[in-house]
Amino acid sequence: MTPPESPINPAAGPSHKSGAVVRRRERMPSSTADSRLLDEKGNGEWIHTDPWRVLRIQAEFVEGFGALAELGPAISVFGSARTRRASGDYSIGLETGRQLAEAGYAVITGGGPGAMEAVNAGACRAGGVSVGLGIELPFEQEMNDWVDISIHFRYFFARKTCFVKYAQGFIILPGGVGTLDELFEAFCLVQTHKITAFPIVLIGRLYWEGLIDWLRERMIADGMATEADLALLQVVDTPEEAVAIIVNAQADNTKLLAAERAALIDRIKAESAAAEIEPPQL
């Protein structure tokens, strides 16, 4: 009987290690990192490769986190860039920004025109801090003149992280696809408990009631979501109502944190007292 052939070891043969990555066979590079760096004939294509993009992404997070780390309490507000200055929605944006500033919150918007400009302007006029997080788009969108701190992003996900990380809640004005994107991003994060004590308030019942009805009559009816999920979205008609929800949510969260801290202190004291009277173990 002919003995079976020995299996071929796929790891046999030469290999090339670069940092944490090992390449073998046809995946081995024909040059080293040093030789490519020193190659006079190199072109600029390397700046479009994925490893370089990772550094750009890292830089966006570093710049965003650095600029906003000491911002203080803030609310991210979203709405359409197409909102006209003469419209009622623009006036609502102005009032929302003003009331948030007077309540002690900075406002964070996309920094563009329309509803974003209105919110930034309202906050700025009221003496509040006005932040704009811009994004690189095929069509130019200038940062509005009411922004105190502006950060320009290449990548949506880095920008979204800053919208969420430095805010205590979202207020959503009537808007389009981008506004819906931000709404459902936060909706999902709260529903999955990635963020907590994070109110999401939609202003404009007439505008949003169709979406809420669809969520209830289609998603919930088909078992794809629950009423508890839908309760995470609060719909109001005025900036006053929206800001009141934000303020009350923060007050409730502050009380909860204080109660948890007090309970922890009591437990530590009780455990310390018990340890002092506990007889020594023989």
Secondary structure, DSSP 8 states (H G I E B T S, - for coil): ---------TT-S-EEEETTEEEEGGGS-SS-HHHHHH-TT--GGGGGSHHHHHHHHHHHHHHHHHHHTT--SEEEEE--TT--TTSHHHHHHHHHHHHHHHTT-EEEE---STHHHHHHHHHHHTT--EEEEEE--SS-----TT-SEEEEES-HHHHHHHHHHT-S-EEE-S--HHHHHHHHHHHHHHHTTSS-S--EEEE-HHHHHHHHHHIIIIIITTTSS-HHHHTTEEEESSHHHHHHHHHHHHHHHHHHHHHHHHHHHHHHHHHHHHHHHS----
